[in-house]
Amino acid sequence: MRDLSNASLVGETTIRRFEIHGEQLRERTLLNLKEALERAGIEFTEGKPGPTSIRCEDGMTLTLVRKP
């Protein structure tokens, strides 16, 4: 988490609250996180319709679903 925090300039506490509690983040904060992950080789793809998927450099695809 520290690496993502440093790369995105988003505090670790903010990232933790987002991951654990699904806390709403400002648009700029989400963009900072997304750009940091993209620089690390993560590609975000949008489902049509459906959840967001992440495609990694090694070809692996992960699908993100929000817990109720």
N, CA, C and O atoms as CSV, one atom per row, in Angstrom:
chain,resi,resn,atom,element,x,y,z
A,1,MET,N,N,0.817,-1.182,0.000
A,1,MET,CA,C,0.000,0.000,0.000
A,1,MET,C,C,0.867,1.254,0.000
A,1,MET,O,O,0.494,2.272,-0.582
A,2,ARG,N,N,2.002,1.179,0.642
A,2,ARG,CA,C,2.888,2.345,0.697
A,2,ARG,C,C,3.344,2.740,-0.702
A,2,ARG,O,O,3.411,3.928,-1.016
A,3,ASP,N,N,3.661,1.750,-1.552
A,3,ASP,CA,C,4.094,2.067,-2.915
A,3,ASP,C,C,2.997,2.789,-3.693
A,3,ASP,O,O,3.259,3.774,-4.384
A,4,LEU,N,N,1.767,2.291,-3.574
A,4,LEU,CA,C,0.650,2.939,-4.262
A,4,LEU,C,C,0.430,4.341,-3.714
A,4,LEU,O,O,0.168,5.274,-4.474
A,5,SER,N,N,0.532,4.491,-2.416
A,5,SER,CA,C,0.374,5.796,-1.799
A,5,SER,C,C,1.419,6.777,-2.327
A,5,SER,O,O,1.093,7.909,-2.685
A,6,ASN,N,N,2.660,6.341,-2.371
A,6,ASN,CA,C,3.736,7.205,-2.867
A,6,ASN,C,C,3.555,7.539,-4.347
A,6,ASN,O,O,3.740,8.685,-4.756
A,7,ALA,N,N,3.195,6.537,-5.142
A,7,ALA,CA,C,3.068,6.735,-6.591
A,7,ALA,C,C,1.872,7.616,-6.943
A,7,ALA,O,O,1.902,8.338,-7.939
A,8,SER,N,N,0.826,7.556,-6.131
A,8,SER,CA,C,-0.400,8.290,-6.451
A,8,SER,C,C,-0.542,9.603,-5.682
A,8,SER,O,O,-1.405,10.427,-5.987
A,9,LEU,N,N,0.324,9.782,-4.677
A,9,LEU,CA,C,0.227,10.946,-3.784
A,9,LEU,C,C,-1.102,10.965,-3.027
A,9,LEU,O,O,-1.639,12.025,-2.704
A,10,VAL,N,N,-1.619,9.759,-2.752
A,10,VAL,CA,C,-2.840,9.592,-1.966
A,10,VAL,C,C,-2.430,8.935,-0.657
A,10,VAL,O,O,-1.680,7.959,-0.665
A,11,GLY,N,N,-2.902,9.447,0.447
A,11,GLY,CA,C,-2.525,8.921,1.753
A,11,GLY,C,C,-2.931,7.465,1.951
A,11,GLY,O,O,-3.959,7.016,1.443
A,12,GLU,N,N,-2.107,6.740,2.694
A,12,GLU,CA,C,-2.401,5.333,2.983
A,12,GLU,C,C,-3.733,5.184,3.706
A,12,GLU,O,O,-4.481,4.245,3.436
A,13,THR,N,N,-4.034,6.090,4.612
A,13,THR,CA,C,-5.305,6.020,5.348
A,13,THR,C,C,-6.481,6.142,4.393
A,13,THR,O,O,-7.475,5.432,4.543
A,14,THR,N,N,-6.381,7.023,3.424
A,14,THR,CA,C,-7.443,7.194,2.426
A,14,THR,C,C,-7.621,5.924,1.615
A,14,THR,O,O,-8.748,5.485,1.386
A,15,ILE,N,N,-6.519,5.332,1.179
A,15,ILE,CA,C,-6.589,4.090,0.401
A,15,ILE,C,C,-7.206,2.982,1.244
A,15,ILE,O,O,-8.051,2.229,0.761
A,16,ARG,N,N,-6.791,2.881,2.486
A,16,ARG,CA,C,-7.310,1.841,3.383
A,16,ARG,C,C,-8.810,2.004,3.590
A,16,ARG,O,O,-9.550,1.022,3.540
A,17,ARG,N,N,-9.268,3.238,3.824
A,17,ARG,CA,C,-10.710,3.470,4.018
A,17,ARG,C,C,-11.494,3.097,2.763
A,17,ARG,O,O,-12.595,2.555,2.858
A,18,PHE,N,N,-10.940,3.381,1.601
A,18,PHE,CA,C,-11.586,3.040,0.334
A,18,PHE,C,C,-11.663,1.521,0.171
A,18,PHE,O,O,-12.705,0.987,-0.209
A,19,GLU,N,N,-10.559,0.828,0.460
A,19,GLU,CA,C,-10.522,-0.628,0.294
A,19,GLU,C,C,-11.427,-1.339,1.292
A,19,GLU,O,O,-12.162,-2.253,0.918
A,20,ILE,N,N,-11.382,-0.938,2.531
A,20,ILE,CA,C,-12.092,-1.665,3.586
A,20,ILE,C,C,-13.558,-1.257,3.683
A,20,ILE,O,O,-14.435,-2.111,3.820
A,21,HIS,N,N,-13.819,0.023,3.614
A,21,HIS,CA,C,-15.166,0.533,3.865
A,21,HIS,C,C,-15.883,1.020,2.611
A,21,HIS,O,O,-17.049,1.407,2.679
A,22,GLY,N,N,-15.199,1.007,1.463
A,22,GLY,CA,C,-15.825,1.481,0.240
A,22,GLY,C,C,-16.148,2.964,0.265
A,22,GLY,O,O,-17.068,3.430,-0.407
A,23,GLU,N,N,-15.362,3.702,1.065
A,23,GLU,CA,C,-15.593,5.139,1.210
A,23,GLU,C,C,-15.508,5.844,-0.139
A,23,GLU,O,O,-14.648,5.533,-0.963
A,24,GLN,N,N,-16.411,6.796,-0.351
A,24,GLN,CA,C,-16.393,7.580,-1.576
A,24,GLN,C,C,-15.145,8.452,-1.607
A,24,GLN,O,O,-14.770,9.058,-0.603
A,25,LEU,N,N,-14.509,8.507,-2.769
A,25,LEU,CA,C,-13.326,9.346,-2.940
A,25,LEU,C,C,-13.621,10.435,-3.955
A,25,LEU,O,O,-14.484,10.278,-4.819
A,26,ARG,N,N,-12.908,11.521,-3.845
A,26,ARG,CA,C,-13.033,12.588,-4.830
A,26,ARG,C,C,-12.563,12.066,-6.185
A,26,ARG,O,O,-11.736,11.157,-6.269
A,27,GLU,N,N,-13.109,12.664,-7.240
A,27,GLU,CA,C,-12.764,12.250,-8.601
A,27,GLU,C,C,-11.252,12.354,-8.841
A,27,GLU,O,O,-10.664,11.461,-9.450
A,28,ARG,N,N,-10.625,13.425,-8.373
A,28,ARG,CA,C,-9.184,13.620,-8.567
A,28,ARG,C,C,-8.392,12.529,-7.847
A,28,ARG,O,O,-7.382,12.055,-8.369
A,29,THR,N,N,-8.834,12.129,-6.668
A,29,THR,CA,C,-8.153,11.070,-5.909
A,29,THR,C,C,-8.223,9.754,-6.660
A,29,THR,O,O,-7.223,9.045,-6.777
A,30,LEU,N,N,-9.413,9.422,-7.172
A,30,LEU,CA,C,-9.563,8.190,-7.955
A,30,LEU,C,C,-8.688,8.232,-9.206
A,30,LEU,O,O,-8.077,7.229,-9.574
A,31,LEU,N,N,-8.631,9.376,-9.847
A,31,LEU,CA,C,-7.805,9.522,-11.041
A,31,LEU,C,C,-6.323,9.349,-10.694
A,31,LEU,O,O,-5.588,8.706,-11.444
A,32,ASN,N,N,-5.882,9.906,-9.583
A,32,ASN,CA,C,-4.490,9.730,-9.149
A,32,ASN,C,C,-4.172,8.253,-8.930
A,32,ASN,O,O,-3.119,7.773,-9.348
A,33,LEU,N,N,-5.089,7.530,-8.270
A,33,LEU,CA,C,-4.880,6.104,-8.034
A,33,LEU,C,C,-4.838,5.332,-9.354
A,33,LEU,O,O,-3.962,4.491,-9.562
A,34,LYS,N,N,-5.784,5.621,-10.235
A,34,LYS,CA,C,-5.851,4.946,-11.542
A,34,LYS,C,C,-4.575,5.183,-12.346
A,34,LYS,O,O,-4.014,4.246,-12.914
A,35,GLU,N,N,-4.120,6.427,-12.395
A,35,GLU,CA,C,-2.913,6.746,-13.167
A,35,GLU,C,C,-1.687,6.057,-12.582
A,35,GLU,O,O,-0.830,5.592,-13.333
A,36,ALA,N,N,-1.588,5.984,-11.269
A,36,ALA,CA,C,-0.457,5.296,-10.639
A,36,ALA,C,C,-0.473,3.809,-10.978
A,36,ALA,O,O,0.575,3.224,-11.254
A,37,LEU,N,N,-1.644,3.203,-10.959
A,37,LEU,CA,C,-1.754,1.777,-11.296
A,37,LEU,C,C,-1.446,1.549,-12.771
A,37,LEU,O,O,-0.815,0.553,-13.124
A,38,GLU,N,N,-1.881,2.451,-13.627
A,38,GLU,CA,C,-1.581,2.324,-15.063
A,38,GLU,C,C,-0.075,2.437,-15.315
A,38,GLU,O,O,0.470,1.714,-16.149
A,39,ARG,N,N,0.589,3.330,-14.607
A,39,ARG,CA,C,2.048,3.441,-14.759
A,39,ARG,C,C,2.743,2.156,-14.315
A,39,ARG,O,O,3.845,1.846,-14.769
A,40,ALA,N,N,2.089,1.414,-13.424
A,40,ALA,CA,C,2.647,0.141,-12.936
A,40,ALA,C,C,2.278,-1.024,-13.854
A,40,ALA,O,O,2.619,-2.169,-13.559
A,41,GLY,N,N,1.583,-0.748,-14.967
A,41,GLY,CA,C,1.271,-1.796,-15.930
A,41,GLY,C,C,-0.130,-2.358,-15.846
A,41,GLY,O,O,-0.429,-3.361,-16.495
A,42,ILE,N,N,-0.997,-1.738,-15.064
A,42,ILE,CA,C,-2.386,-2.189,-14.947
A,42,ILE,C,C,-3.225,-1.443,-15.980
A,42,ILE,O,O,-3.120,-0.222,-16.097
A,43,GLU,N,N,-4.056,-2.167,-16.730
A,43,GLU,CA,C,-4.937,-1.539,-17.714
A,43,GLU,C,C,-6.377,-1.728,-17.250
A,43,GLU,O,O,-6.803,-2.856,-17.005
A,44,PHE,N,N,-7.125,-0.643,-17.129
A,44,PHE,CA,C,-8.522,-0.706,-16.732
A,44,PHE,C,C,-9.390,-0.819,-17.976
A,44,PHE,O,O,-9.211,-0.065,-18.933
A,45,THR,N,N,-10.326,-1.755,-17.965
A,45,THR,CA,C,-11.263,-1.895,-19.074
A,45,THR,C,C,-12.666,-1.798,-18.513
A,45,THR,O,O,-12.935,-2.284,-17.414
A,46,GLU,N,N,-13.545,-1.182,-19.247
A,46,GLU,CA,C,-14.922,-1.006,-18.792
A,46,GLU,C,C,-15.793,-2.100,-19.388
A,46,GLU,O,O,-15.757,-2.351,-20.593
A,47,GLY,N,N,-16.579,-2.749,-18.528
A,47,GLY,CA,C,-17.531,-3.751,-18.993
A,47,GLY,C,C,-18.715,-3.063,-19.661
A,47,GLY,O,O,-19.001,-1.902,-19.366
A,48,LYS,N,N,-19.403,-3.762,-20.553
A,48,LYS,CA,C,-20.530,-3.168,-21.282
A,48,LYS,C,C,-21.735,-4.066,-21.173
A,48,LYS,O,O,-21.729,-5.068,-21.888
A,49,PRO,N,N,-22.731,-3.861,-20.410
A,49,PRO,CA,C,-22.676,-3.235,-19.101
A,49,PRO,C,C,-22.081,-4.225,-18.120
A,49,PRO,O,O,-21.883,-5.389,-18.471
A,50,GLY,N,N,-21.803,-3.814,-16.952
A,50,GLY,CA,C,-21.272,-4.728,-15.956
A,50,GLY,C,C,-20.128,-4.119,-15.197
A,50,GLY,O,O,-19.873,-2.918,-15.277
A,51,PRO,N,N,-19.439,-4.965,-14.455
A,51,PRO,CA,C,-18.363,-4.472,-13.590
A,51,PRO,C,C,-17.131,-4.050,-14.377
A,51,PRO,O,O,-16.997,-4.356,-15.562
A,52,THR,N,N,-16.260,-3.361,-13.718
A,52,THR,CA,C,-14.991,-2.951,-14.305
A,52,THR,C,C,-13.997,-4.094,-14.191
A,52,THR,O,O,-13.958,-4.796,-13.180
A,53,SER,N,N,-13.206,-4.273,-15.218
A,53,SER,CA,C,-12.161,-5.287,-15.202
A,53,SER,C,C,-10.807,-4.613,-15.252
A,53,SER,O,O,-10.673,-3.494,-15.745
A,54,ILE,N,N,-9.810,-5.303,-14.737
A,54,ILE,CA,C,-8.431,-4.829,-14.792
A,54,ILE,C,C,-7.637,-5.879,-15.555
A,54,ILE,O,O,-7.673,-7.060,-15.209
A,55,ARG,N,N,-6.920,-5.455,-16.590
A,55,ARG,CA,C,-6.073,-6.363,-17.339
A,55,ARG,C,C,-4.625,-6.051,-16.980
A,55,ARG,O,O,-4.173,-4.919,-17.150
A,56,CYS,N,N,-3.901,-7.045,-16.489
A,56,CYS,CA,C,-2.506,-6.879,-16.076
A,56,CYS,C,C,-1.583,-7.148,-17.252
A,56,CYS,O,O,-1.996,-7.729,-18.255
A,57,GLU,N,N,-0.322,-6.718,-17.124
A,57,GLU,CA,C,0.651,-6.905,-18.195
A,57,GLU,C,C,0.802,-8.366,-18.594
A,57,GLU,O,O,1.042,-8.660,-19.765
A,58,ASP,N,N,0.665,-9.296,-17.639
A,58,ASP,CA,C,0.851,-10.707,-17.944
A,58,ASP,C,C,-0.389,-11.332,-18.587
A,58,ASP,O,O,-0.439,-12.546,-18.782
A,59,GLY,N,N,-1.396,-10.502,-18.920
A,59,GLY,CA,C,-2.583,-10.985,-19.593
A,59,GLY,C,C,-3.708,-11.392,-18.655
A,59,GLY,O,O,-4.827,-11.639,-19.106
A,60,MET,N,N,-3.435,-11.465,-17.376
A,60,MET,CA,C,-4.458,-11.834,-16.397
A,60,MET,C,C,-5.499,-10.728,-16.314
A,60,MET,O,O,-5.149,-9.548,-16.320
A,61,THR,N,N,-6.776,-11.093,-16.236
A,61,THR,CA,C,-7.845,-10.115,-16.099
A,61,THR,C,C,-8.568,-10.346,-14.792
A,61,THR,O,O,-8.961,-11.470,-14.481
A,62,LEU,N,N,-8.745,-9.284,-14.027
A,62,LEU,CA,C,-9.489,-9.327,-12.773
A,62,LEU,C,C,-10.744,-8.500,-12.934
A,62,LEU,O,O,-10.710,-7.433,-13.547
A,63,THR,N,N,-11.844,-8.970,-12.396
A,63,THR,CA,C,-13.089,-8.228,-12.449
A,63,THR,C,C,-13.408,-7.688,-11.072
A,63,THR,O,O,-13.393,-8.425,-10.086
A,64,LEU,N,N,-13.696,-6.404,-11.009
A,64,LEU,CA,C,-13.999,-5.747,-9.741
A,64,LEU,C,C,-15.503,-5.709,-9.536
A,64,LEU,O,O,-16.249,-5.301,-10.426
A,65,VAL,N,N,-15.941,-6.131,-8.370
A,65,VAL,CA,C,-17.341,-6.056,-8.013
A,65,VAL,C,C,-17.446,-5.454,-6.621
A,65,VAL,O,O,-16.712,-5.855,-5.717
A,66,ARG,N,N,-18.330,-4.517,-6.440
A,66,ARG,CA,C,-18.499,-3.878,-5.140
A,66,ARG,C,C,-19.320,-4.798,-4.248
A,66,ARG,O,O,-20.377,-5.287,-4.645
A,67,LYS,N,N,-18.821,-5.023,-3.046
A,67,LYS,CA,C,-19.555,-5.832,-2.071
A,67,LYS,C,C,-20.764,-5.043,-1.592
A,67,LYS,O,O,-20.692,-3.826,-1.425
A,68,PRO,N,N,-21.889,-5.750,-1.370
A,68,PRO,CA,C,-23.098,-5.033,-0.912
A,68,PRO,C,C,-22.910,-4.467,0.486
A,68,PRO,O,O,-23.820,-3.837,1.026
